[in-house]
Amino acid sequence: MFVHFEAFLAVSALLAVTPGPDTALVTRNALLGGRRAGAFTIVGVSLGLLLWTLAASGGVAAILRASEPAFVALKVVGASYLVFLGAQALWGALRGTGPRVTLERPGPHRLRPRLAFRQGLLCNLGNPKVAIFFTSFLPQFARGDHPSFTALLLLALAFSAIGLTWLSVYNLAIARAGDVLRRRVVRRALEGLTGVVLIGLGARLALEHR
């Protein structure tokens, strides 16, 4: 069913630790709402990856890849959303109005889990490069010229599991650094940096071609 599966795992692990929109968003939300908000962001990303997995395995993602208008429309929406989140983070960092990080204690100004989940979902679904990646990367590790739905689905699930494991470990690392991150100056600096990264990723997504 699979070919060069060890190489697939190695490349997937390397891609998982490469910073991207999902990592930047988990960083931002963990800073704003602590470990719980970071975890709900990852759950949202998980659902987005699951939907892209089904779309790629069922051939829907290939339609998006072939349709220039659909690709551009989704790309613009996704890029705009990343820029919006980045601008929010920058504004909060510059004004110092963002919520104070309390990674373990509840508070009235923390990022709500439902919002963190929605942001993770929209961030992932708004990136059409995920669909292009699934339709071009995964078939290389499945047997035959026309890989089966099952083979592509299992590869996509394995890739997603590796990425989500890394994000979960990363979120825990931010939580363990809680004493440092609770310092207002540090939080504002990191929030500002994350905002710049999100805006940069949004701009790069807007300028990318299929």
Secondary structure, 3 states (H helix, E strand, C coil): CECCHHHHHHHHHHHHHCCCHHHHHHHHHHHHHHHHHHHHHHHHHHHHHHHHHHHHHCCHHHHHHHCHHHHHHHHHHHHHHHHHHHHHHHHHHHHCCCCCCCCCCCCCCCCCHHHHHHHHHHHHHCCHHHHHHHHHHHHHHECCCCCCHHHHHHHHHHHHHHHHHHHHHHHHHHHHCHHHHCCHHHHHHHHHHHHHHHHHHHHHHHHCCC
